[in-house]
Amino acid sequence: MNEIMNPCVWRQRREDTMQEAERARLVRSLRADRKKRTTRTFSLAWELRRMAGLLLKSFRRLESRKGVRP
């Protein structure tokens, strides 16, 4: 148990740990980015629907005014 470990084994172990930590960071980053993207997509879709509704409302008003004016 009290043997001295080979320096190559220590380096390999450190590299493995670093790679594992980097993978974990990337996974967390991708998850967070995915959550942000869905929120942005929802907001964008909501804004587009709202603008389309306002446009249609204004077109309907114009159509109704055409019939009123001689």
C-alpha positions as CSV (number, residue, x, y, z in Angstrom):
1,M,0.0,0.0,0.0
2,N,2.8,2.4,0.8
3,E,4.5,1.8,-2.6
4,I,5.6,4.8,-4.6
5,M,3.5,5.1,-7.7
6,N,5.0,5.5,-11.1
7,P,5.0,9.2,-12.3
8,C,3.5,8.1,-15.6
9,V,0.5,6.6,-13.7
10,W,0.1,9.9,-11.8
11,R,0.2,11.9,-15.0
12,Q,-2.3,9.6,-16.7
13,R,-4.6,9.8,-13.7
14,R,-4.4,13.6,-13.7
15,E,-5.1,13.8,-17.4
16,D,-8.1,11.5,-17.0
17,T,-9.5,13.6,-14.2
18,M,-9.0,16.8,-16.2
19,Q,-10.8,15.3,-19.2
20,E,-13.7,14.2,-17.0
21,A,-14.0,17.6,-15.5
22,E,-13.9,19.3,-18.9
23,R,-16.6,16.9,-20.2
24,A,-18.8,17.7,-17.1
25,R,-18.3,21.5,-17.8
26,L,-19.4,21.0,-21.4
27,V,-22.4,19.0,-20.5
28,R,-23.5,21.7,-18.0
29,S,-22.9,24.4,-20.5
30,L,-24.9,22.7,-23.2
31,R,-27.8,22.1,-20.8
32,A,-27.8,25.7,-19.8
33,D,-27.6,26.9,-23.4
34,R,-30.5,24.6,-24.3
35,K,-32.7,26.1,-21.6
36,K,-31.8,29.6,-22.7
37,R,-32.6,28.8,-26.3
38,T,-36.0,27.4,-25.5
39,T,-36.9,30.5,-23.5
40,R,-35.7,32.7,-26.4
41,T,-37.6,30.7,-29.0
42,F,-40.7,30.9,-26.9
43,S,-40.4,34.6,-26.5
44,L,-39.7,35.1,-30.2
45,A,-42.7,33.0,-31.2
46,W,-44.9,34.9,-28.8
47,E,-43.7,38.3,-30.1
48,L,-44.3,37.2,-33.7
49,R,-47.8,36.0,-32.9
50,R,-48.6,39.2,-31.1
51,M,-47.3,41.3,-34.0
52,A,-49.2,39.2,-36.5
53,G,-52.4,39.7,-34.4
54,L,-51.9,43.5,-34.3
55,L,-51.3,43.5,-38.1
56,L,-54.5,41.5,-38.8
57,K,-56.4,43.8,-36.4
58,S,-55.3,46.9,-38.3
59,F,-56.2,45.3,-41.7
60,R,-59.6,44.5,-40.4
61,R,-60.1,48.1,-39.3
62,L,-59.0,49.3,-42.7
63,E,-61.5,46.9,-44.4
64,S,-64.3,48.1,-42.1
65,R,-63.6,51.7,-42.9
66,K,-63.6,51.1,-46.6
67,G,-67.3,50.1,-46.4
68,V,-68.2,53.1,-44.3
69,R,-66.8,55.8,-46.5
70,P,-68.6,56.7,-49.7
